[in-house]
Structure formats: C-alpha cells, structure tokens
Amino acid sequence: MSKIKHVSLDAWNTVLIPNTQYAIRRSYILAEAFSCSPEFAAKAYTAVKRRLDKHAEEAGEGYTTEYVYNELLAAFPRHLNVDIEELRVLRIEDEFLNTPPSVLEETKKAIQSLKDRGITVSISSNTNFISGRILGRFLQEQVGNFDFMLFSDTMQMSHSVKSGWFIPAKPSPAFFSAVAKYCSVLHPEISAENILHIGDNEICDYSGAKNFGFQAKLLPSVNDLPEMLMGI
C-alpha cells in the first residue's frame, strides 16, 4: 500500500456530529414560515434532502444552495409570501450557528497528530441546505487544522438543466479530481494512491474515491474516526 501523504475527510457524520436540537428547531422555523405543522415541515424537508442525496449518489451531481432552497420552497403548498433568501440566511443558517454540530475532542487531537507527522488534511464534502461557506467557517473555528476545504456548492457550475444548475459532487470523478489538484499544490510529487479519503457513505465516499484511484476507508461510526486516523 502506498504511503499516505494526504487525508481527505467527509464533513457530516465523519467530522461533524449533527445536533438533534437543530433539527427540531429547523422544523419549527419551517412550520412558522410556511404555516404548517412542524411534523409536515420535517417530512417535507427530509423528502427533499433524500431526493437530492440520491441524485448525488446516482449521478455525481449536486446543486447550488439557491437551487436547493427553491426545491424546498416547492415542497410546501403555501409559499407565495416567503422570502427564501431571508429564510435561508436569517433563519436556517443562523439557527445552525446557534445550535451547531459538535466535533469530538479526540478527532481534533488525531487530526493534529497527522499534521505533526507531515500528513496534510482536508475536508471534501457534499452540501445541500447548509452552504460550504458556513460549514467551512464553522470547521475552521472548531478544528482549524485543515489545509483546504472543498464543498460541492463551491465547485464551478458545469451544466444547465431544466430547473437550475448542477455542479460536481461526490462520487463524481470531477469532484475527486479537484481534491487531487489541491493536494498537488501541497505535495508536488503526490499521486492519487497517496491520498486517503474517509467518509460514511459507501457510494459517495468509499466507491467514489476508490474508483478515482484514491485509497478509501468507510467509517462505521463518527466515534471510530479518531482511532482510524491514529492508525494511519
């Protein structure tokens, strides 16, 4: 097995542990905005997210944050007077920052251990309702040791479709190619087999990375990440 020079990490359920209180508050925010019950809001949100996640798995395509929220808007019958940008920025993203996910202290120490051994580390993540801009800022504040962060919604738009734009997302080779290009700046002699990607999704993280030529590990649980990193 080739020597690991760079470790690429998925964000959600790999580094970040979701906050259950945020999910509850999000449902109430959506219920208030769309004049429906929190239960209906939760189901509508989940349905849209699952559809977008499935599309990413099957086609390697993600969407801009604007497109994602327009898809959410269409899931509610009463939406004519809702300012979707205000809902996203002032309500949803603000609540995310008020009830944020957590990062295990052991994960922070394990990432620092990699850095101390000269192994660079990045975040390589698909996004939907929380933008890469917000996630990146949060991760930098919480961990602060990443050499770069790449999010699907910050990738260059590639093709127009009937209802908006799609952009490369895991497991697309275009996404992992971008990771490799960033790594080549950090390690001029690096090759794909010197890069290890770790994540919790078998299709997006494991198969996508392996098919591109990276080494890959599927994370059974977010609690297993520190030990996995220390074993590199």
Disulfide bonds with the S-S distance in Angstrom:
none
